[in-house]
Amino acid sequence: MKSLSATEAARRFSDVLDAVETEGETFLVVRHGRTIARIEPAAGQQGSAVKALLRSAPHDAKWIEDVRLARASTQLEERRWPG
């Protein structure tokens, strides 16, 4: 993990983001000797992991009825654009 001063991070922000994106690097941003931020790759999930999670949930036979009830209780708003 690399440390950068806040000034250096600002000056090299594009390079820092490139390193995070392509190399998976993490940077600590330091101001006046104190760590104030961490720049690191965003956590993410693969689509297959999300699908597996959804498939593992138990089937809810009442779900479609809940959707129908929600639609029936929702009123369509009509809005006109000023003009």
C-alpha positions in Angstrom: 0.0 0.0 0.0 1.4 3.4 -1.0 1.1 6.7 0.8 0.7 10.0 -1.0 0.4 13.5 0.3 -2.9 15.2 -0.5 -1.1 17.6 -2.8 0.6 14.7 -4.7 -2.7 12.8 -4.9 -4.4 15.8 -6.4 -1.6 16.4 -8.9 -1.5 12.8 -10.0 -5.1 11.9 -9.6 -5.5 10.4 -13.1 -2.4 8.3 -12.6 -3.6 7.1 -9.2 -6.9 6.1 -10.6 -5.2 4.2 -13.5 -3.1 2.3 -11.0 -6.1 1.4 -8.9 -8.1 0.3 -11.9 -5.4 -1.6 -13.8 -3.1 -2.8 -11.0 -5.5 -3.1 -8.1 -3.3 -0.8 -6.0 -4.5 0.9 -2.8 -3.3 4.4 -1.8 -3.4 6.2 1.5 -3.8 9.9 1.3 -1.9 11.8 4.0 -2.4 15.4 5.1 -0.2 16.9 7.8 1.0 13.5 8.8 -2.4 12.0 9.2 -4.1 9.5 6.9 -7.3 11.1 5.7 -8.5 8.8 2.9 -7.9 5.5 1.2 -8.3 5.1 -2.6 -8.8 1.5 -3.5 -10.6 -0.7 -6.0 -14.4 -0.7 -5.6 -15.8 -4.0 -4.4 -17.9 -5.7 -6.9 -19.7 -8.9 -7.7 -19.8 -11.0 -10.8 -23.1 -11.4 -12.5 -22.9 -15.1 -11.9 -22.6 -14.6 -8.2 -25.7 -12.4 -8.2 -27.7 -14.9 -10.2 -26.6 -17.7 -7.8 -27.8 -15.7 -4.9 -31.1 -15.0 -6.4 -31.6 -18.7 -7.4 -30.8 -19.8 -3.8 -33.7 -17.8 -2.4 -36.8 -19.8 -1.7 -39.7 -19.5 -4.3 -42.4 -17.2 -3.1 -45.7 -18.3 -4.7 -47.4 -15.1 -3.4 -45.0 -12.8 -5.1 -47.0 -12.3 -8.3 -50.1 -11.6 -6.3 -48.2 -8.9 -4.3 -47.1 -7.3 -7.6 -50.7 -7.3 -8.8 -51.9 -5.7 -5.6 -49.2 -3.1 -5.8 -50.1 -2.2 -9.4 -53.8 -2.0 -8.5 -53.2 0.4 -5.7 -50.9 2.7 -7.7 -52.5 5.6 -9.5 -51.0 7.0 -12.7 -50.0 10.6 -12.3 -50.5 13.0 -15.2 -48.1 15.8 -15.3 -47.9 18.4 -18.0 -44.7 20.1 -18.8 -44.8 23.9 -18.4 -44.6 25.6 -21.7 
